[in-house]
């Protein structure tokens, strides 16, 4: 799948050369037909892998495209308050959204088909290298600007028996990272940006795949120990981190 929609970054987490996707993400002017087509292909590839999508806000310089004054999560939140029911993998609907809203980012709703383990970029790169060295199956992985890394996994949030729903404190308390510095678990009721997406700033910040959506979703527990160890090490080496900072994303 990946070969047909552009080149992903290497598994070391660093691009070997600027890809066509990176060029699209860095653009300042309007989209060309080729850029629109590539963006649409990437979104359809994510949907084909089972990730339900919905339109999100996009950056306007350092601001958000939404009308909310002082938006706390610029360009990283859904457009509609009904994003949970709106999210879909339907190819025709995603094409309509992509073509009708050419500047829009997209989110994927977690806890339906997949969860996301969201860690600091530095910790995530180290953990990814160790996981691959150990031969552990790692699913899709994306980098969010210069700050975060997203590990896409199968969900543990929607079992057939609702009485057996596996709650996760990391997802139940998204306002701060006090108890779980560094690691955020997006499951039922949460979302993350899906590549390709642009972030507020000078045009260079983006959300891009390190490992594409063609990789099968692993059980999150196979990654959790390595990721928590990496986050604990990261937090210990960065004691000046503001653990009271708002976790991403905030509910809308």
C-alpha positions in Angstrom: 0.0 0.0 0.0 2.8 2.4 1.0 4.5 2.2 -2.4 1.4 3.5 -4.2 0.9 6.6 -2.0 4.3 8.1 -1.6 7.4 7.3 0.4 7.2 7.0 4.2 10.0 8.0 6.5 12.5 5.3 7.4 12.0 3.2 10.6 14.8 5.1 12.3 12.4 8.0 12.6 14.4 10.4 10.3 13.7 11.1 6.6 16.5 10.0 4.3 15.5 12.6 1.7 12.6 15.1 1.3 9.6 13.2 0.0 6.7 14.5 -2.1 4.6 14.4 1.0 7.0 16.6 2.9 7.0 19.0 0.0 3.2 19.2 0.2 3.3 19.7 3.9 5.7 22.6 3.5 3.8 24.4 0.8 2.6 27.9 1.4 0.5 28.5 -1.6 -2.6 26.6 -2.9 -2.7 22.9 -3.6 -1.9 21.6 -7.1 -4.0 18.8 -8.5 -1.1 16.4 -7.8 -0.8 17.5 -4.2 -4.6 17.2 -3.7 -4.5 13.7 -5.2 -1.6 12.5 -3.0 -3.3 13.9 0.1 -6.5 12.1 -0.8 -4.6 8.8 -1.5 -3.0 9.0 1.9 -6.3 9.6 3.7 -7.9 6.7 1.7 -5.1 4.4 2.7 -5.6 5.2 6.3 -9.4 4.5 6.0 -8.7 1.3 4.1 -6.6 0.2 7.1 -9.7 0.6 9.2 -9.0 4.1 10.8 -12.3 6.0 10.9 -11.7 9.6 9.8 -13.4 13.0 10.2 -12.4 16.5 9.1 -10.4 18.7 11.4 -9.4 22.3 11.6 -6.3 23.5 9.8 -3.6 26.1 10.6 -3.8 29.7 9.4 -0.3 30.8 10.2 0.1 30.4 13.9 -3.7 30.4 14.4 -6.5 27.9 14.0 -9.1 28.0 11.2 -11.9 27.7 13.7 -13.8 30.8 14.9 -12.9 30.1 18.6 -11.0 33.0 20.1 -7.8 31.7 21.7 -8.3 28.1 20.5 -6.3 26.0 23.0 -5.6 23.2 20.4 -5.2 25.0 17.1 -5.5 22.9 14.0 -5.6 19.7 16.0 -9.3 19.3 16.8 -12.4 18.1 14.8 -14.5 20.6 12.9 -17.8 19.0 14.1 -18.9 18.4 17.7 -20.4 15.2 16.3 -17.0 13.8 15.2 -17.5 10.5 17.0 -20.6 9.6 15.0 -19.3 11.3 11.9 -16.0 9.4 11.7 -16.1 6.9 8.9 -14.0 4.7 6.7 -16.4 5.1 3.8 -14.3 5.9 0.7 -16.9 8.1 -1.1 -17.5 10.2 2.0 -13.8 10.8 2.6 -13.3 11.8 -1.0 -16.1 14.3 -0.7 -14.6 15.8 2.4 -11.1 15.9 1.0 -12.2 17.5 -2.2 -14.6 19.9 -0.6 -12.3 21.0 2.2 -8.8 21.0 0.5 -7.1 22.7 3.5 -8.6 20.6 6.2 -6.6 18.3 8.5 -8.3 15.0 9.5 -8.6 13.2 12.8 -9.1 9.5 13.4 -11.4 8.5 16.3 -9.8 6.0 18.6 -11.4 3.2 20.6 -13.5 1.9 17.7 -10.9 -0.1 15.8 -7.7 1.2 17.1 -6.0 2.9 20.1 -3.0 5.2 20.0 -0.1 5.3 22.4 1.1 8.9 22.3 4.6 9.6 23.7 7.3 12.3 23.5 9.2 12.2 20.2 12.6 11.5 21.8 11.2 8.7 23.9 9.3 7.3 21.0 12.3 7.2 18.6 14.3 5.3 21.2 11.5 2.9 22.0 10.8 2.2 18.3 14.4 1.3 17.7 14.4 -1.1 20.6 11.1 -2.7 19.6 12.3 -3.3 16.0 15.6 -4.7 17.3 13.7 -7.2 19.4 11.6 -8.3 16.5 8.4 -7.1 18.1 5.6 -6.4 15.6 5.1 -2.6 15.5 2.1 -1.2 13.7 1.7 2.2 12.1 3.7 5.0 13.7 3.5 8.8 13.0 5.5 11.8 14.2 3.6 15.0 15.3 5.8 17.9 14.5 8.9 18.0 16.8 7.1 17.0 20.0 5.2 13.6 19.9 5.2 10.2 18.3 2.0 8.1 17.9 2.0 4.3 18.0 -1.2 2.9 16.4 -2.5 -0.3 18.0 -5.6 -2.5 18.1 -8.2 -1.3 20.6 -9.0 -2.7 24.0 -11.8 -0.2 24.6 -14.9 -1.8 22.9 -15.3 -5.4 23.9 -18.6 -7.2 23.2 -19.4 -7.3 26.9 -19.6 -3.7 28.0 -19.3 -4.9 31.7 -15.8 -6.0 30.7 -14.7 -2.7 29.2 -11.1 -2.2 30.0 -10.8 1.4 31.3 -7.5 3.3 31.1 -6.6 6.0 33.5 -4.4 7.6 30.9 -7.4 8.2 28.8 -9.8 9.0 31.6 -7.7 12.0 32.9 -6.6 13.8 29.8 -6.3 17.3 31.4 -2.9 16.7 32.9 0.0 14.3 32.8 0.6 14.4 36.6 0.3 10.7 37.2 1.6 9.5 33.8 4.3 11.9 32.7 4.9 11.6 29.0 2.5 8.8 28.0 -1.0 9.3 26.8 -3.3 6.5 25.8 -6.0 7.5 23.3 -8.9 5.0 23.4 -12.7 5.3 23.6 -13.8 9.0 23.3 -10.5 10.3 22.1 -8.8 11.1 18.7 -5.5 12.0 17.1 -4.5 13.7 13.9 -3.9 11.4 11.0 -1.2 12.0 8.4 -0.9 14.1 6.3 -1.6 17.1 8.5 -0.2 20.5 9.0 0.4 22.2 12.4 0.4 25.9 13.2 3.8 27.7 12.7 6.1 28.6 9.9 4.9 25.8 7.6 7.5 23.2 8.5 5.6 21.4 11.3 3.6 18.4 10.2 2.1 15.1 11.1 3.7 12.4 8.9 4.0 8.6 8.8 7.2 6.9 10.0 5.6 3.5 9.4 2.5 3.6 7.2 -1.0 2.2 7.8 -0.2 -0.9 5.8 1.3 -2.4 8.9 -1.1 -4.5 11.0 -2.3 -3.1 14.3 -0.6 -4.9 17.3 -1.9 -5.5 20.7 -1.0 -2.4 22.7 0.3 -4.5 25.6 3.1 -5.8 23.4 4.4 -2.2 23.2 3.4 -0.8 26.5 6.4 -1.9 28.7 9.0 -0.5 26.3 7.1 2.7 25.8 6.6 3.3 29.5 10.2 2.6 30.2 11.3 5.0 27.5 8.9 7.7 28.9 10.1 7.2 32.5 13.7 7.6 31.3 12.7 10.7 29.3 10.9 12.2 32.3 13.9 11.6 34.6 16.2 13.2 32.2 13.9 16.2 31.6 12.8 17.2 35.1 12.0 20.7 34.0 9.1 19.4 31.9 5.8 21.1 32.8 3.7 18.0 33.7 0.7 20.3 34.3 0.6 21.2 30.6 -2.7 20.4 28.9 -2.7 17.0 27.3 -3.5 16.8 23.7 -6.2 16.7 22.4 -8.7 18.4 24.7 -12.3 17.4 24.3 -14.6 19.5 22.1 
